[in-house]
Amino acid sequence: MRRYSEPRRALLAVAAAAAAAICCSAGAHAEQGNMDRALAQLQDARESLHEATPNKGGHKYRAVQLIDKAIAEVREGIRFANQHGGGGR
């Protein structure tokens, strides 16, 4: 039998608990990996626009508005999939 150090055993226990939590909650929400990644990328893009200089002739402002709409649509898509069993990518 393999022997692990105390910190490694603790790490393995935390990993096992996290895996169990993910498995138990999987039935409640469908896996939405691509949608989650798209949401994160949109949020990153929004943050980048906020950090950009303001002299863009109104285009930066309009881009933020469009990203906000896209974020709302992605969230609605995730919510819909979770309510209607639409898992997958």
Summary of the structure (lengths in Angstrom):
residues: 89
radius of gyration: 20.0
end to end distance: 39.6
largest distance: 67.9
contacts: 184
relative contact order: 0.14
helix: 73%
strand: 0%
